[in-house]
Amino acid sequence: MESNFSPNIQDLAERQASLCRIFGSPQRILIIWLLAERERTVTEISLAIGATLQNTSQHLRIMEFRNLVESRREHHNIYYHIADNKLLKKCGILASKPKENLPETSLV
């Protein structure tokens, strides 16, 4: 069956659906909530969400591939922050972030 929507609207719907599939993981939602507060290292993120470094890195790679997060290297650390993504800014995931500060992690 053919859609009555324009190709632009269909493309937007597909991108939104793709974004929603990424957030099928509670850990990825927690990562976005953490990064909404400030830039963090992979180690800080993994400690806060209770996941291994390997698992956290895998989630971050998926999110980076979809242009949701960006990274930068400083010495031996890789820092992640939320990318300037129009779809993400309009997504309910950020709007539903808890008002309380999320747990800080101590690396000492």
Secondary structure, 3 states (H helix, E strand, C coil): CCCCCCHHHHHHHHHHHHHHHHCCCHHHHHHHHHHHHCCEEHHHHHHHHCCCHHHHHHHHHHHHHCCCEEEEEECCEEEEEECCCHHHHHCHHHHCCCCCCCCCCCCC
